[in-house]
Amino acid sequence: MKPYETISDEEEIIGKAVVNAAYKVHKELDPGLLEKIYETFITNILGFWQCYWFQKP
């Protein structure tokens, strides 16, 4: 079995943000919609969070 490579803190933050956004969208919208709808909502959430992160002092 191939060992996992360590990832940077930045990659960890990005990965967690994507998973959290996907969970939030799935929880709010429920399954059964077209993939494009989920993609649009996840993109909007990540865009909002990105603006929030860059505004932190």
C-alpha positions in Angstrom: 0.0 0.0 0.0 1.3 3.4 -1.0 1.7 5.9 2.0 -0.2 9.1 1.8 1.7 12.3 1.2 1.3 15.1 3.7 -0.5 18.1 2.5 0.0 21.8 3.4 -2.2 23.7 5.9 -3.6 25.7 2.9 -4.6 22.5 1.1 -6.2 21.2 4.3 -8.2 24.4 4.6 -9.3 24.3 1.0 -10.3 20.6 1.2 -12.4 21.2 4.3 -14.1 24.2 2.8 -15.1 22.2 -0.3 -16.4 19.3 1.8 -18.3 21.6 4.1 -19.8 23.5 1.2 -20.9 20.3 -0.5 -22.5 19.0 2.8 -24.3 22.3 3.4 -25.7 22.4 -0.2 -26.8 18.7 0.0 -28.4 19.3 3.4 -30.3 22.4 2.3 -31.4 21.2 -1.2 -31.8 17.5 -0.7 -30.7 14.9 -3.3 -32.3 14.6 -6.7 -31.4 17.9 -8.4 -29.3 18.3 -11.5 -25.5 18.4 -10.9 -25.3 22.0 -12.3 -27.6 23.2 -9.6 -25.3 21.8 -6.9 -22.3 23.1 -8.7 -23.7 26.6 -8.8 -24.6 26.6 -5.1 -21.3 25.2 -4.0 -19.5 27.8 -6.1 -21.5 30.6 -4.6 -20.8 29.4 -1.0 -17.1 29.0 -1.7 -17.0 32.5 -3.2 -18.7 33.9 -0.2 -16.3 32.2 2.2 -13.4 33.3 0.2 -14.5 37.0 0.5 -14.9 36.4 4.2 -11.4 34.9 4.6 -9.7 37.7 2.7 -11.4 40.4 4.8 -10.0 38.9 8.1 -7.3 41.1 9.7 
